[in-house]
Amino acid sequence: MKAAIRHMMRNRRRTILTLLAVLIPIYFLIVMFGFINSMVQDMFESSTRFDTGHMQIRAEATRATGSAQPLMNDPADALAALASLDGIEWSTVRLDLPALASVGDRTRTVLVRGVVPE
């Protein structure tokens, strides 16, 4: 061990360059992992805030068949059950429908979202 320390002190420039060659990539890896974790957390928050919410309630009859449109005929019972639970901040009925929007010769696919305003 003493010999290794003696050789490192004798050639300081090579020791510093070797340390930098190891530490700089480690620093960038830590920064990138933090950046990626932050992006994943932001995607989750955006998805739950603007798209699906933390919980979805769907009609059970359509869930088994794998229907693309799991509609409830009368959501009043489900909304009343949600209103009676503690910790539920808000709930709403929402309808999502795919559609095509056209202007002139240009057509785009869009998602039409309908909510019940309060």
Secondary structure, DSSP 4 states (H G I P E B T S, - for coil): -HHHHHHHHHTHHHHHHHHHHHHHHHHHHHHHHHHHHHHHHHHHHHIIIIIS-S-----HHHHHHT-S----S-THHHHHHHHTSTT------EEEEEEEEEETTEEEEEEEEEE---
